[in-house]
Amino acid sequence: MSLFTELKRRNVFRVALFYIVAAWVVVQVAETLLPVFDVPDTAIRIIVLILALGFPLAVVFSWVFELTPDGLKRDKDVHVDPEIKQQTAHKLNWATLIAAALAIGIVIADRLAPQSTTEDSPARLAQVAEEPGAERSTGAAALGTDTEPTQAVGSPRPSIAVLAFENMSSDPENVFFAEGISEEILNVLAGVEGLKVASRTSAFSLSGRDTPIPEIAEQLGVDHVLEGSVRKAGNRVRITAQLIDADDDAHLWSDVYDRELDDIFAVQEEIARSITGALTGILQTSTVSVDAPTENLEAYQAFLRGRSRFHQRLELDEAITDLRRAVQLDPEFAGAWAMLAAAEYVVGGGGYPTNLDTAALTAQSSVSVDRALSLDARSPIAQAVKGQLLIESGGGKAIEEGLMMLEGAASTLSPDSTPRLWFGLALLELGNPERARDVLERAHEQDPLVAINNGYLGLAYATMGQQQRGERYALRSVELSGSLTFWVNLIAIGLTNDDEAEQAVDLLEEAQARLDAEGSEFLSRMIVALNEGWTFEQLAGRFPDEPDSGLNAYLQVTAALLLGDIETALLEASGPIDGPRYTLAFAAWLPSMIKLREHPAFFRWMTELGHVDYWRRHEFPFKCVEVRHQAGARLECGDLR
């Protein structure tokens, strides 16, 4: 009897097929249900490994044993009637068919179900920079470059994206005016009941790329797109706008407006009314009105220039000059005061090129934000800046008030995801990653094409032990920015301190592959150091010579943490530069970094920031308690893995 015939007689092929189909069903069910209960991705990997190891055992079992009316018997010990063999084969056939039907049902359900905007959609990949921080709630460096994410189509309410209007004027400076007009229209539409509006940053990032409208709509998760152009000459302006249905790329409405600049706010209202009129029948309301934020057109144009520069994180000194000019021309211009406070706060925190005094900027941002709130207490960006300043002032009471301000700003209807991002970062630094993740998910859903939104959401997932999700978002942030690896570095730190250096190297190499052409010398050196098992002392003399002392300090701290040298990292972060110290604040809550969060130096630093006072007034971060000893105090934390 041939081996093939004997395998067939003993139903080995049937058992193998049934095992494969059943195992696939088990994995799919696990991937669907386990994340609902926040079970770490490691559990799914363990299940797959167990099932893989069980396959050869199942095959061997089917060869050695036979199913008889008296139960399982060793094949060589019994003579089984061919009819009973056939009955066993039929049972296996039916079991395999049932398992296959379940598998097909799962596939169909997955294809027909609406795609999630907060899980594994294309908007949920990520990656970021080798420069410190990014507009974090501590006011350290603000390095996130506004870029891209993606969101599923098929939203239950009408939705629209407003692209940056093209500048048709000969003067390139008018690009700020053109972008400003489109942003003003976006802000008006954001207040229309029942209309979902894609955020400014994500929508503007897709402008001018010759990307087909249906593709833009798919990436932004909308079903309508507004595009247009602006031609400005002296006091005359021509605005062309057209509303497009993304499903069939058809023009629902278009018009051309030739006006004096004095009528600019009336034109914005006309365009918004035309859009809502075109969507009549699917909107709950079409009532639109525009209140002129200022009667001074020169102040308004300065405001548009400054706001556009600030959003792009380019020419920030010029942005501050523009916004100061706007409030000088109109001291009652609430929006200009709020944007000025945000620009002064971000540049004052460090991390951006500037010729201005950063300490003076931080102090001035407090004056500007108070003025903004006195004119408009509901301004989300002003509330967010005020919340940041309160948190940074230190002390439990101030942090409480700051979190309340940030939460209020984050819950306000606004096309800007910055308040939600800042609120999420404040929670993450305070050791509350679960709540931070929820807030950062909303920021990402609102602005999925922004690198910093992807990066910090990835960090929140990694902090909660959901490693694979964290890596995907962190790598996406690198892909979007082309240069930033800050969040990838942090997640890699968690891996190396969990004795997963090989996996950390894989992550760093994948990040490096997504960087701009010049790549990253720092990443290259760290990959070699991890592969060769270097100590920090062996690596110390091999850092790139950076003229920015803050960046040098950040690289030193990051390298020490990647190599598991906590003492050196704490020593390098003890200087006057905040960026490296706040790198430690994020790294401390990664599951594997128990030595860092339990270190007395870390506790002293948290005390200086007011975090310990806040924890005492509320509760200490998960699984941590304060322990006092003769030399001082520290945290004692359970293993978060």
C-alpha positions as CSV (number, residue, x, y, z in Angstrom):
1,M,0.0,0.0,0.0
2,S,1.4,3.4,-1.0
3,L,2.0,6.2,1.5
4,F,-0.6,8.4,-0.2
5,T,-3.2,5.7,0.0
6,E,-2.4,5.0,3.7
7,L,-2.7,8.8,4.5
8,K,-6.0,8.9,2.7
9,R,-7.2,5.7,4.5
10,R,-6.4,7.2,7.9
11,N,-8.2,10.5,7.0
12,V,-4.9,12.5,7.6
13,F,-5.7,14.8,4.7
14,R,-9.3,15.5,6.0
15,V,-8.0,16.2,9.5
16,A,-5.3,18.6,8.2
17,L,-7.8,20.5,6.1
18,F,-10.3,20.7,8.9
19,Y,-7.6,22.0,11.3
20,I,-6.4,24.7,8.9
21,V,-10.0,26.0,8.3
22,A,-10.9,25.9,12.0
23,A,-7.7,27.6,13.0
24,W,-8.3,30.4,10.6
25,V,-11.8,30.9,12.0
26,V,-10.4,31.0,15.6
27,V,-7.8,33.6,14.6
28,Q,-10.4,35.9,12.9
29,V,-12.7,35.7,15.9
30,A,-9.8,36.5,18.3
31,E,-8.7,39.5,16.2
32,T,-12.3,40.8,16.3
33,L,-13.2,40.2,19.9
34,L,-9.9,40.6,21.9
35,P,-9.3,44.3,21.0
36,V,-12.8,45.1,22.4
37,F,-11.6,44.1,25.8
38,D,-8.2,45.9,25.3
39,V,-6.4,42.6,25.3
40,P,-2.8,43.3,24.1
41,D,-1.9,42.2,20.6
42,T,0.6,39.8,22.1
43,A,-2.3,37.5,23.0
44,I,-3.3,37.2,19.3
45,R,0.3,36.3,18.4
46,I,0.4,33.7,21.1
47,I,-2.9,32.1,19.8
48,V,-1.4,32.0,16.3
49,L,1.7,30.4,17.6
50,I,-0.2,27.8,19.6
51,L,-2.3,26.9,16.6
52,A,0.7,26.7,14.3
53,L,2.5,24.3,16.8
54,G,-0.7,22.3,17.1
55,F,-0.9,21.5,13.3
56,P,1.8,18.9,13.1
57,L,0.5,17.3,16.4
58,A,-3.0,17.1,14.8
59,V,-1.6,15.4,11.7
60,V,0.5,12.9,13.8
61,F,-2.6,12.3,16.0
62,S,-4.7,11.4,13.0
63,W,-2.1,8.9,11.8
64,V,-1.6,7.2,15.1
65,F,-5.2,7.1,16.4
66,E,-8.5,5.9,14.9
67,L,-12.0,7.0,15.9
68,T,-14.1,3.9,16.7
69,P,-17.6,3.3,18.2
70,D,-15.7,2.6,21.4
71,G,-13.7,5.8,21.3
72,L,-10.2,6.6,20.2
73,K,-7.9,3.6,19.7
74,R,-4.4,3.3,18.4
75,D,-4.6,2.4,14.8
76,K,-2.2,-0.6,15.0
77,D,-4.2,-2.1,18.0
78,V,-7.6,-2.3,16.3
79,H,-9.1,-3.4,13.0
80,V,-11.6,-0.8,11.9
81,D,-14.3,-1.8,9.5
82,P,-14.2,0.2,6.2
83,E,-17.8,1.3,6.7
84,I,-16.8,2.9,10.1
85,K,-13.8,4.5,8.3
86,Q,-16.3,6.0,5.8
87,Q,-18.5,7.3,8.6
88,T,-15.6,9.0,10.2
89,A,-14.6,10.6,6.8
90,H,-18.2,11.9,6.4
91,K,-18.1,13.5,9.9
92,L,-14.8,15.2,9.1
93,N,-16.3,16.4,5.7
94,W,-19.3,18.0,7.5
95,A,-17.1,19.5,10.2
96,T,-14.9,21.1,7.5
97,L,-17.9,22.4,5.5
98,I,-19.3,24.0,8.6
99,A,-16.0,25.6,9.5
100,A,-15.6,26.8,5.9
101,A,-19.1,28.3,6.0
102,L,-18.2,30.2,9.1
103,A,-15.0,31.4,7.4
104,I,-16.9,32.6,4.4
105,G,-19.5,34.3,6.6
106,I,-16.7,36.1,8.5
107,V,-15.2,37.3,5.2
108,I,-18.5,38.5,3.8
109,A,-19.4,40.3,7.1
110,D,-16.0,42.0,7.1
111,R,-16.4,43.2,3.5
112,L,-20.0,44.5,4.1
113,A,-19.4,46.1,7.5
114,P,-18.6,49.8,7.5
115,Q,-14.9,50.5,8.0
116,S,-13.8,51.8,11.4
117,T,-12.3,55.2,11.7
118,T,-10.5,54.5,14.9
119,E,-8.9,51.1,14.3
120,D,-6.9,49.8,11.4
121,S,-8.0,52.0,8.5
122,P,-5.2,53.3,6.2
123,A,-5.4,56.5,8.3
124,R,-4.1,54.5,11.2
125,L,-0.5,54.0,10.2
126,A,2.2,56.2,11.5
127,Q,5.8,57.5,12.2
128,V,7.9,60.5,13.3
129,A,11.0,62.5,14.1
130,E,14.4,62.5,15.6
131,E,13.7,65.9,17.0
132,P,12.3,66.4,20.5
133,G,8.6,66.8,21.3
134,A,5.9,68.5,19.4
135,E,3.5,70.9,20.9
136,R,3.2,68.9,24.0
137,S,1.3,69.9,27.0
138,T,4.5,70.9,28.7
139,G,5.5,73.6,26.2
140,A,8.6,71.8,25.1
141,A,9.5,71.7,21.5
142,A,6.7,71.7,19.0
143,L,7.9,69.7,16.0
144,G,4.9,68.0,14.4
145,T,4.6,68.9,10.7
146,D,1.0,69.1,9.5
147,T,0.5,66.3,7.1
148,E,-1.8,63.3,6.4
149,P,-4.1,60.4,7.5
150,T,-7.1,58.6,6.0
151,Q,-10.6,57.9,7.0
152,A,-13.3,55.6,5.7
153,V,-16.0,56.8,3.3
154,G,-19.6,56.3,3.9
155,S,-20.3,58.7,6.8
156,P,-24.0,58.8,7.9
157,R,-24.3,62.5,7.4
158,P,-23.4,64.8,4.5
159,S,-19.8,65.7,4.5
160,I,-17.5,68.1,2.8
161,A,-13.8,69.0,2.4
162,V,-12.7,72.5,1.6
163,L,-9.4,72.5,-0.4
164,A,-7.0,75.5,-0.2
165,F,-8.1,77.9,-3.0
166,E,-5.5,78.5,-5.6
167,N,-3.7,81.9,-5.8
168,M,-4.2,83.3,-9.3
169,S,-2.6,86.6,-8.5
170,S,0.9,87.5,-9.8
171,D,2.0,88.3,-6.2
172,P,3.0,85.1,-4.4
173,E,2.3,86.8,-1.1
174,N,-1.4,86.5,-2.0
175,V,-1.2,82.8,-1.5
176,F,-1.8,83.5,2.2
177,F,-4.9,85.5,1.3
178,A,-6.2,82.7,-0.9
179,E,-5.7,80.1,1.7
180,G,-7.2,82.4,4.3
181,I,-10.4,82.9,2.3
182,S,-10.9,79.1,1.9
183,E,-10.2,78.6,5.6
184,E,-12.8,81.2,6.5
185,I,-15.4,79.4,4.4
186,L,-14.4,76.1,6.0
187,N,-14.9,77.7,9.4
188,V,-18.4,78.9,8.5
189,L,-19.4,75.5,7.1
190,A,-18.1,73.8,10.3
191,G,-20.9,75.6,12.2
192,V,-23.7,74.3,9.9
193,E,-25.8,71.8,11.7
194,G,-25.8,68.3,10.2
195,L,-22.7,68.9,8.0
196,K,-19.4,67.1,8.7
197,V,-16.4,69.2,7.6
198,A,-13.0,67.7,7.1
199,S,-10.3,69.5,9.1
200,R,-8.2,72.3,7.6
201,T,-4.8,70.6,7.9
202,S,-5.8,67.3,6.2
203,A,-7.8,69.0,3.4
204,F,-5.1,71.6,2.7
205,S,-2.4,69.0,2.6
206,L,-4.0,67.5,-0.5
207,S,-4.4,70.7,-2.4
208,G,-2.3,71.4,-5.5
209,R,-1.3,67.7,-6.1
210,D,-3.4,67.0,-9.1
211,T,-5.1,64.2,-7.1
212,P,-8.5,63.1,-8.5
213,I,-11.4,64.5,-6.5
214,P,-12.8,61.0,-5.8
215,E,-9.4,59.9,-4.3
216,I,-9.2,63.1,-2.2
217,A,-12.7,62.4,-0.9
218,E,-11.9,58.8,-0.1
219,Q,-8.8,59.9,1.9
220,L,-10.7,62.5,3.8
221,G,-13.8,60.4,4.3
222,V,-16.2,63.0,2.7
223,D,-18.7,62.9,-0.1
224,H,-18.4,66.5,-1.4
225,V,-15.3,68.7,-2.2
226,L,-15.2,72.4,-2.5
227,E,-12.3,73.9,-4.6
228,G,-11.7,77.3,-6.1
229,S,-9.3,80.1,-6.8
230,V,-8.7,83.7,-5.8
231,R,-7.4,86.5,-7.9
232,K,-6.6,89.7,-5.9
233,A,-5.5,93.0,-7.5
234,G,-5.5,96.1,-5.4
235,N,-8.9,96.4,-3.7
236,R,-10.6,94.1,-6.1
237,V,-10.9,90.3,-5.7
238,R,-12.3,87.6,-7.9
239,I,-13.3,84.3,-6.2
240,T,-14.2,81.2,-8.2
241,A,-15.7,78.3,-6.3
242,Q,-17.2,75.0,-7.3
243,L,-18.8,72.2,-5.3
244,I,-18.2,68.6,-6.6
245,D,-20.0,65.4,-5.8
246,A,-17.2,62.9,-5.1
247,D,-19.3,59.9,-6.1
248,D,-19.5,60.8,-9.8
249,D,-17.1,63.8,-9.9
250,A,-20.1,65.9,-11.0
251,H,-20.3,69.7,-10.4
252,L,-23.3,70.4,-8.2
253,W,-22.7,74.2,-8.2
254,S,-20.2,76.8,-9.3
255,D,-20.0,80.5,-9.4
256,V,-17.7,83.5,-9.8
257,Y,-17.7,86.5,-7.5
258,D,-16.2,89.9,-8.5
259,R,-16.2,92.2,-5.5
260,E,-14.4,94.9,-3.6
261,L,-12.4,93.8,-0.6
262,D,-14.9,95.7,1.5
263,D,-17.4,93.0,0.6
264,I,-15.2,90.0,1.4
265,F,-17.3,88.8,4.4
266,A,-20.5,89.0,2.3
267,V,-18.8,86.9,-0.4
268,Q,-17.9,84.3,2.2
269,E,-21.5,84.2,3.4
270,E,-22.8,83.9,-0.2
271,I,-20.5,81.0,-1.0
272,A,-21.5,79.2,2.2
273,R,-25.2,79.8,1.5
274,S,-24.8,78.5,-2.1
275,I,-23.2,75.3,-0.8
276,T,-25.8,74.6,1.8
277,G,-28.5,75.5,-0.8
278,A,-27.0,72.8,-3.1
279,L,-27.2,70.3,-0.3
280,T,-30.8,71.2,0.6
281,G,-32.8,68.1,1.5
282,I,-29.9,66.3,3.2
283,L,-29.0,69.1,5.6
284,Q,-31.1,69.8,8.7
285,T,-30.6,73.5,8.1
286,S,-29.3,75.8,5.4
287,T,-29.2,79.0,7.6
288,V,-25.7,80.5,7.3
289,S,-24.4,83.9,8.5
290,V,-21.0,85.4,8.7
291,D,-20.1,87.9,11.4
292,A,-17.2,90.2,10.3
293,P,-14.4,89.5,12.9
294,T,-13.0,93.0,12.2
295,E,-13.9,96.1,10.2
296,N,-10.2,96.8,9.4
297,L,-9.3,95.1,6.2
298,E,-5.6,95.6,6.6
299,A,-5.8,93.9,10.0
300,Y,-7.8,91.1,8.4
301,Q,-5.2,90.5,5.7
302,A,-2.4,90.5,8.2
303,F,-4.4,88.0,10.3
304,L,-4.9,85.7,7.3
305,R,-1.1,85.8,6.5
306,G,-0.1,85.1,10.1
307,R,-2.6,82.3,10.6
308,S,-1.6,80.6,7.4
309,R,2.1,80.8,8.3
310,F,1.4,79.4,11.8
311,H,-0.6,76.5,10.5
312,Q,2.2,75.5,8.1
313,R,4.8,75.9,10.9
314,L,6.8,78.0,8.4
315,E,8.2,81.5,8.9
316,L,6.9,81.6,12.5
317,D,8.7,84.8,13.4
318,E,6.9,86.4,10.4
319,A,3.6,84.9,11.6
320,I,4.0,86.5,15.0
321,T,4.8,89.8,13.3
322,D,1.7,89.6,11.1
323,L,-0.5,88.7,14.0
324,R,0.9,91.5,16.2
325,R,0.2,93.9,13.3
326,A,-3.4,92.7,13.2
327,V,-4.1,93.3,16.9
328,Q,-2.3,96.6,16.7
329,L,-4.6,97.7,13.9
330,D,-7.7,96.4,15.7
331,P,-7.2,95.8,19.4
332,E,-10.7,94.2,19.5
333,F,-9.9,91.5,17.0
334,A,-10.5,88.4,19.2
335,G,-9.4,85.8,16.6
336,A,-6.1,87.5,15.9
337,W,-5.4,87.7,19.7
338,A,-6.1,83.9,20.0
339,M,-3.9,83.0,17.1
340,L,-1.1,85.3,18.3
341,A,-1.3,83.6,21.7
342,A,-1.0,80.2,20.1
343,A,2.0,81.3,17.9
344,E,3.8,82.9,20.8
345,Y,3.2,79.8,23.0
346,V,4.4,77.3,20.4
347,V,7.5,79.2,19.4
348,G,8.3,80.1,23.0
349,G,8.3,76.4,23.9
350,G,11.3,75.8,21.6
351,G,11.9,73.4,18.8
352,Y,11.4,75.9,15.9
353,P,14.0,78.2,14.3
354,T,13.5,81.7,15.8
355,N,15.3,85.0,16.3
356,L,12.9,86.0,19.1
357,D,13.4,85.7,22.8
358,T,11.6,82.4,23.7
359,A,11.2,83.3,27.4
360,A,9.6,86.6,26.5
361,L,7.3,84.9,24.0
362,T,6.0,82.5,26.6
363,A,5.3,85.4,29.0
364,Q,3.7,87.4,26.2
365,S,1.5,84.4,25.2
366,S,-0.1,84.6,28.7
367,V,-1.0,88.3,28.1
368,S,-2.3,87.6,24.6
369,V,-4.5,84.7,25.6
370,D,-6.1,86.6,28.5
371,R,-6.9,89.4,26.0
372,A,-8.4,86.8,23.6
373,L,-10.6,85.2,26.2
374,S,-11.8,88.6,27.4
375,L,-13.0,89.2,23.9
376,D,-14.3,85.7,23.1
377,A,-14.4,83.3,26.1
378,R,-15.5,80.4,23.8
379,S,-12.5,80.5,21.4
380,P,-11.2,76.9,21.4
381,I,-7.6,77.7,20.5
382,A,-7.5,80.4,23.2
383,Q,-8.9,78.0,25.8
384,A,-6.3,75.4,24.7
385,V,-3.4,77.8,25.1
386,K,-4.7,78.9,28.5
387,G,-5.0,75.3,29.6
388,Q,-1.4,74.6,28.5
389,L,-0.1,77.6,30.4
390,L,-1.9,76.6,33.6
391,I,-0.6,73.0,33.4
392,E,2.9,74.3,33.0
393,S,2.7,76.7,35.9
394,G,2.8,73.7,38.2
395,G,0.8,72.6,41.2
396,G,-2.2,70.3,41.4
397,K,-4.8,73.0,41.4
398,A,-3.4,74.7,38.3
399,I,-3.2,71.4,36.5
400,E,-6.8,70.7,37.4
401,E,-7.9,74.0,36.0
402,G,-5.7,73.5,32.9
403,L,-7.2,70.1,32.1
404,M,-10.7,71.6,32.5
405,M,-9.8,74.3,30.0
406,L,-8.3,71.8,27.6
407,E,-11.3,69.5,27.9
408,G,-13.6,72.3,27.1
409,A,-11.6,73.3,24.1
410,A,-11.4,69.7,22.9
411,S,-15.2,69.3,23.1
412,T,-15.9,72.5,21.1
413,L,-17.0,72.2,17.5
414,S,-13.9,73.3,15.5
415,P,-12.1,72.3,12.3
416,D,-8.8,72.5,14.2
417,S,-7.7,69.3,16.0
418,T,-5.0,71.1,18.0
419,P,-7.1,71.4,21.3
420,R,-7.8,67.7,21.2
421,L,-4.2,66.9,20.5
422,W,-3.0,69.0,23.4
423,F,-5.6,67.6,25.8
424,G,-4.5,64.0,24.9
425,L,-0.8,64.8,25.4
426,A,-1.5,66.3,28.8
427,L,-3.3,63.1,29.9
428,L,-0.5,61.0,28.4
429,E,2.2,62.8,30.3
430,L,0.2,62.5,33.6
431,G,0.2,58.7,33.2
432,N,-3.4,58.3,31.9
433,P,-2.9,56.6,28.5
434,E,-6.3,55.0,28.3
435,R,-8.1,58.3,28.5
436,A,-5.4,59.9,26.4
437,R,-5.9,57.3,23.7
438,D,-9.6,58.1,23.5
439,V,-9.0,61.8,23.0
440,L,-6.1,61.2,20.6
441,E,-8.3,58.9,18.5
442,R,-10.8,61.8,18.1
443,A,-8.0,64.1,17.1
444,H,-6.8,61.6,14.6
445,E,-10.3,60.9,13.2
446,Q,-10.7,64.7,12.8
447,D,-7.3,65.2,11.2
448,P,-6.0,61.8,9.9
449,L,-3.4,63.3,7.5
450,V,-1.3,65.0,10.2
451,A,1.9,63.3,11.2
452,I,1.8,64.4,14.9
453,N,-1.8,63.1,15.3
454,N,-0.7,59.7,14.1
455,G,2.5,59.7,16.1
456,Y,1.1,60.4,19.5
457,L,-1.9,58.1,18.9
458,G,0.7,55.3,18.2
459,L,2.5,56.2,21.4
460,A,-0.7,56.0,23.4
461,Y,-1.4,52.5,21.9
462,A,2.1,51.3,22.7
463,T,1.8,52.6,26.2
464,M,-1.3,50.5,26.7
465,G,0.5,47.4,25.4
466,Q,-1.1,47.4,22.0
467,Q,2.3,47.2,20.2
468,Q,1.3,46.5,16.7
469,R,-1.2,49.3,16.4
470,G,1.3,51.6,18.0
471,E,3.9,50.8,15.5
472,R,1.5,51.2,12.5
473,Y,0.6,54.7,13.6
474,A,4.2,55.7,14.4
475,L,5.4,54.5,11.0
476,R,2.5,56.4,9.3
477,S,3.7,59.6,11.0
478,V,7.2,59.1,9.4
479,E,5.6,58.4,6.1
480,L,3.5,61.6,6.3
481,S,6.3,63.9,7.6
482,G,9.2,62.4,5.7
483,S,11.6,63.3,8.5
484,L,10.2,62.8,12.0
485,T,11.0,59.7,14.0
486,F,10.4,61.0,17.5
487,W,7.4,58.6,18.2
488,V,9.1,55.6,16.5
489,N,12.1,56.2,18.7
490,L,10.0,56.1,21.8
491,I,8.2,52.9,20.8
492,A,11.6,51.3,20.0
493,I,12.7,52.3,23.5
494,G,9.9,50.3,25.0
495,L,11.0,47.3,22.9
496,T,14.7,47.4,23.8
497,N,13.9,47.7,27.5
498,D,11.7,44.6,27.1
499,D,14.6,42.6,25.7
500,E,13.2,42.9,22.2
501,A,16.2,44.5,20.5
502,E,15.7,42.6,17.3
503,Q,12.1,43.8,16.9
504,A,13.3,47.4,17.8
505,V,15.9,47.2,15.0
506,D,13.2,46.0,12.5
507,L,11.0,49.0,13.5
508,L,13.9,51.5,13.2
509,E,14.9,50.1,9.8
510,E,11.3,50.3,8.5
511,A,11.2,53.9,9.7
512,Q,14.4,54.7,8.0
513,A,13.1,53.3,4.7
514,R,10.2,55.8,4.9
515,L,12.4,58.9,5.5
516,D,13.3,61.5,2.9
517,A,16.2,60.8,0.6
518,E,18.9,61.8,3.1
519,G,17.7,59.3,5.7
520,S,18.8,59.6,9.3
521,E,22.4,59.3,10.4
522,F,21.2,58.9,14.0
523,L,18.9,55.9,13.1
524,S,21.8,54.3,11.2
525,R,24.1,54.5,14.2
526,M,21.4,53.2,16.6
527,I,20.7,50.2,14.4
528,V,24.4,49.3,14.3
529,A,24.7,49.9,18.1
530,L,21.7,47.6,18.8
531,N,22.9,44.9,16.4
532,E,26.4,45.0,17.9
533,G,25.3,45.2,21.5
534,W,27.1,48.4,22.2
535,T,27.0,50.3,25.5
536,F,26.2,54.0,25.7
537,E,30.0,54.7,26.3
538,Q,30.9,52.9,23.0
539,L,28.3,54.9,21.1
540,A,28.9,58.3,22.8
541,G,31.6,59.5,20.5
542,R,29.8,58.5,17.3
543,F,26.9,61.0,17.4
544,P,26.4,63.4,14.5
545,D,27.7,66.8,15.2
546,E,24.6,68.9,15.5
547,P,24.8,72.7,16.0
548,D,21.6,72.7,18.0
549,S,22.5,71.8,21.6
550,G,18.9,70.9,22.3
551,L,18.8,68.4,19.5
552,N,22.2,67.0,20.7
553,A,20.8,66.6,24.2
554,Y,17.7,64.9,22.8
555,L,19.8,62.4,20.8
556,Q,21.9,61.6,23.8
557,V,18.9,60.9,26.0
558,T,17.2,58.8,23.3
559,A,20.3,56.8,22.6
560,A,20.8,56.1,26.4
561,L,17.2,54.9,26.7
562,L,17.4,52.8,23.6
563,L,20.4,51.1,25.0
564,G,18.7,50.6,28.4
565,D,21.0,53.0,30.3
566,I,18.5,54.7,32.5
567,E,21.0,56.4,34.8
568,T,22.8,58.1,31.8
569,A,19.5,59.2,30.3
570,L,18.5,60.9,33.6
571,L,21.9,62.5,33.9
572,E,21.8,63.8,30.3
573,A,18.2,65.2,30.8
574,S,19.1,67.1,34.0
575,G,20.3,70.2,32.2
576,P,18.3,73.4,31.4
577,I,16.9,72.1,28.1
578,D,13.4,70.8,28.4
579,G,13.1,68.7,25.3
580,P,15.1,65.6,26.6
581,R,13.3,65.7,30.0
582,Y,9.9,65.6,28.4
583,T,11.1,62.6,26.2
584,L,11.6,60.9,29.6
585,A,8.0,61.9,30.6
586,F,6.5,60.0,27.7
587,A,9.0,57.1,27.9
588,A,8.3,56.5,31.6
589,W,4.8,55.1,31.1
590,L,5.8,52.5,28.4
591,P,5.1,49.1,30.0
592,S,8.8,48.0,30.1
593,M,10.1,51.3,31.6
594,I,9.5,50.4,35.3
595,K,13.1,51.3,36.2
596,L,12.6,54.8,34.9
597,R,9.2,55.5,36.5
598,E,10.4,54.1,39.8
599,H,13.6,56.1,39.9
600,P,13.8,58.7,42.7
601,A,15.1,61.3,40.1
602,F,12.0,60.8,38.0
603,F,9.8,61.4,41.1
604,R,11.7,64.6,42.0
605,W,11.2,65.9,38.5
606,M,7.5,65.0,38.5
607,T,7.3,66.9,41.8
608,E,8.9,70.0,40.3
609,L,6.3,69.9,37.5
610,G,3.4,69.7,39.9
611,H,2.4,66.3,38.7
612,V,2.9,64.6,42.1
613,D,0.7,67.2,43.7
614,Y,-2.0,66.6,41.1
615,W,-1.7,62.8,41.7
616,R,-2.1,63.2,45.4
617,R,-5.2,65.3,44.9
618,H,-6.7,62.6,42.6
619,E,-4.9,59.3,42.2
620,F,-1.5,58.1,41.1
621,P,-1.0,56.6,37.6
622,F,-2.1,53.0,37.1
623,K,-0.5,50.5,39.4
624,C,1.7,53.1,41.0
625,V,1.9,54.3,44.6
626,E,4.1,56.8,46.4
627,V,6.8,55.3,48.6
628,R,8.7,57.4,51.1
629,H,12.2,56.5,52.3
630,Q,15.0,58.1,54.1
631,A,16.6,59.7,51.0
632,G,13.3,61.0,49.7
633,A,10.4,59.4,47.8
634,R,9.7,57.5,44.6
635,L,6.9,55.7,42.8
636,E,6.4,52.0,43.2
637,C,4.6,50.6,40.2
638,G,3.3,47.2,39.2
639,D,4.5,45.6,36.0
640,L,2.3,47.1,33.3
641,R,3.0,44.4,30.7
